[in-house]
């Protein structure tokens, strides 16, 4: 795993390309101990509630209803696994930071997510989604710091750039990066996206492809 407070994920080669030909829902779990067999490389998408996670997943997969979209924040209440091209997992994780959830429920989901990140050995990268329209949020910085403590590699994905414009989005991203640099040595790869226009889709898929090559399932390593 990566060292704490470092983000050494390399940017993908420019010429890599990827097309999602097939995407299907596999399972939804409320128990991190009952997740699918880790036979494929896995990529997890997570962010604050209402950050546009489900919309972005649908845009990446070329589907309108693969991940369920709701106007009510906090809709995703389980770990949803999707099989992409029968060769890798895309994971839709519950959003964090929804104020109307009880303290007990927040603590429950916190333990749930922590166990997932600390135990899922086929996880290649977490995609932390941030709303490009707003300034840095303490809850996002806290979550990123947790990923550092757990040794989880991650990248930053700014959403909804079509709502504000690229220049303001980049300014908000720069402000977030300045906050990160108070505790991090490096800023991880950063992507700007729009689920509405598809902006950033190809760059994200190229990046995912760059991390699928040479994957060895954890159970295969144990048998050696």
C-alpha positions in Angstrom: 0.0 0.0 0.0 1.1 3.6 -0.3 2.8 5.5 2.4 0.7 7.7 4.7 0.3 11.2 3.6 1.7 10.5 0.1 -0.1 10.0 -3.2 2.2 8.3 -5.6 -0.3 7.2 -8.2 1.2 7.9 -11.6 -0.8 9.6 -14.4 -1.8 7.1 -17.2 0.0 7.0 -20.6 -1.6 9.5 -23.0 -2.4 6.9 -25.7 -4.4 4.4 -23.5 -8.1 4.3 -24.4 -11.0 2.3 -23.0 -14.5 1.6 -24.0 -17.1 0.2 -21.6 -18.9 -2.4 -23.7 -20.9 -4.0 -21.0 -21.9 -3.0 -17.4 -24.1 -4.8 -15.0 -25.2 -4.6 -11.4 -23.8 -7.5 -9.4 -24.8 -7.1 -5.8 -25.5 -4.6 -3.1 -24.1 -5.3 0.4 -24.6 -3.9 3.9 -22.0 -6.2 5.3 -18.3 -5.7 4.2 -17.6 -9.3 5.0 -20.0 -10.5 2.3 -18.6 -8.7 -0.7 -18.1 -10.4 -4.1 -15.1 -12.6 -4.7 -12.1 -10.3 -5.3 -11.2 -11.8 -8.6 -11.2 -8.5 -10.5 -9.4 -5.2 -9.9 -11.7 -2.8 -8.1 -12.3 0.9 -8.3 -14.4 2.6 -5.6 -16.3 5.9 -6.0 -17.1 7.9 -2.9 -17.9 11.5 -1.9 -20.2 13.7 0.2 -23.9 13.0 -0.3 -25.4 14.8 -3.4 -21.9 15.2 -5.0 -23.2 13.6 -8.2 -21.6 10.2 -7.8 -24.4 8.1 -9.3 -24.7 10.5 -12.3 -21.0 10.3 -13.0 -21.0 6.5 -12.8 -23.9 6.3 -15.3 -22.1 8.7 -17.6 -18.9 6.6 -17.5 -20.8 3.4 -18.2 -23.0 4.9 -20.9 -26.2 4.1 -19.0 -28.9 6.3 -17.6 -30.1 4.0 -14.8 -27.2 1.7 -13.8 -26.6 3.6 -10.6 -29.8 4.8 -9.0 -30.1 8.6 -8.9 -32.2 10.4 -6.3 -32.9 14.0 -5.5 -32.8 12.9 -1.8 -29.2 13.0 -0.4 -28.0 9.8 1.1 -29.9 7.5 -1.2 -27.0 4.9 -1.5 -27.2 2.9 1.7 -25.1 -0.1 0.7 -21.9 -1.0 -1.2 -23.0 -1.6 -4.8 -20.8 -3.6 -7.1 -21.0 -3.3 -10.9 -19.1 -5.6 -13.2 -17.5 -3.7 -16.1 -16.6 -5.6 -19.3 -16.5 -8.7 -17.2 -13.0 -7.7 -16.2 -13.2 -5.1 -13.3 -15.4 -3.9 -10.5 -16.8 -0.4 -10.2 -18.0 0.2 -6.7 -20.6 2.8 -5.6 -20.1 3.5 -1.9 -22.5 5.3 0.4 -22.1 9.1 0.6 -20.7 10.6 3.7 -21.7 13.8 5.5 -25.5 13.7 5.3 -26.6 15.8 8.3 -30.1 14.2 8.6 -28.7 10.8 9.4 -28.6 10.0 13.1 -25.4 9.9 15.0 -25.8 6.1 15.5 -26.3 5.6 11.8 -23.3 7.7 10.9 -21.1 5.7 13.3 -22.5 2.5 11.8 -21.7 3.5 8.2 -18.3 4.9 9.3 -17.3 1.5 10.6 -18.7 -0.2 7.5 -16.7 2.0 5.1 -13.6 1.8 7.2 -13.7 -2.0 7.2 -14.2 -2.0 3.4 -11.2 0.2 2.7 -9.0 -1.7 5.2 -9.9 -5.2 4.1 -10.6 -5.1 0.3 -7.3 -6.4 -1.1 -8.2 -6.1 -4.7 -9.0 -2.3 -4.4 -6.8 -0.5 -6.8 -7.8 3.1 -6.2 -10.5 5.2 -4.5 -12.0 8.0 -6.5 -12.9 10.8 -4.1 -15.6 13.0 -5.6 -15.6 16.8 -4.8 -18.2 19.4 -5.9 -16.2 21.8 -8.0 -18.7 24.6 -7.3 -17.9 25.0 -3.6 -14.8 25.9 -1.5 -12.9 23.3 0.5 -15.0 21.4 3.0 -13.5 20.1 6.3 -15.4 16.8 6.0 -13.7 16.0 2.6 -10.3 16.8 4.0 -11.0 14.6 7.0 -12.0 11.7 4.8 -8.9 12.1 2.6 -6.8 12.1 5.7 -8.5 8.8 6.8 -7.6 7.2 3.5 -4.0 8.2 4.1 -4.0 6.6 7.5 -5.5 3.4 6.0 -2.9 3.4 3.2 -5.5 3.6 0.5 -4.4 5.1 -2.9 -6.8 7.7 -4.2 -7.4 10.4 -6.8 -9.5 13.6 -6.7 -12.5 13.9 -9.1 -14.1 17.3 -9.3 -17.8 17.0 -10.4 -20.3 19.4 -12.0 -17.8 21.6 -13.8 -20.5 22.5 -16.4 -22.5 24.2 -13.6 -19.8 26.7 -12.8 -17.3 26.8 -15.5 -13.7 25.5 -15.7 -11.9 28.6 -14.4 -13.9 28.9 -11.2 -13.8 25.1 -10.7 -10.0 25.2 -11.0 -9.8 28.0 -8.5 -11.8 26.0 -6.0 -9.6 23.0 -6.7 -6.5 25.0 -6.1 -7.9 26.2 -2.7 -8.6 22.6 -1.8 -5.1 21.6 -2.8 -3.6 24.4 -0.6 -5.5 22.9 2.3 -4.3 19.4 1.5 -0.6 20.6 1.4 -0.8 21.4 5.1 -0.7 17.7 5.8 0.2 16.0 2.5 3.5 15.9 0.7 1.9 15.6 -2.7 -1.4 16.2 -4.5 -2.7 13.1 -6.2 -3.9 12.9 -9.8 -6.8 15.3 -10.3 -9.7 15.1 -12.7 -12.5 17.5 -13.7 -15.7 16.0 -14.8 -19.3 16.7 -15.9 -21.9 14.0 -15.9 -24.1 16.1 -18.0 -21.7 16.8 -20.9 -19.3 13.8 -20.4 -16.3 16.0 -19.9 -13.5 14.1 -18.3 -15.0 10.7 -19.0 -12.2 9.5 -21.3 -9.5 10.7 -18.9 -11.0 8.7 -16.0 -11.4 5.6 -18.1 -7.8 5.8 -19.4 -6.6 6.1 -15.8 -8.6 3.0 -14.7 -7.2 1.0 -17.6 -3.7 2.0 -16.6 -4.2 0.3 -13.3 -5.8 -2.9 -14.5 -2.7 -4.3 -16.3 -0.9 -7.0 -14.4 -3.6 -7.4 -11.7 -3.2 -10.6 -9.7 -6.2 -11.7 -7.6 -5.4 -11.8 -3.9 -6.4 -15.5 -3.6 -3.9 -16.3 -6.4 -1.1 -14.7 -4.4 -2.0 -16.6 -1.3 -1.7 -19.9 -3.2 1.9 -19.2 -4.3 
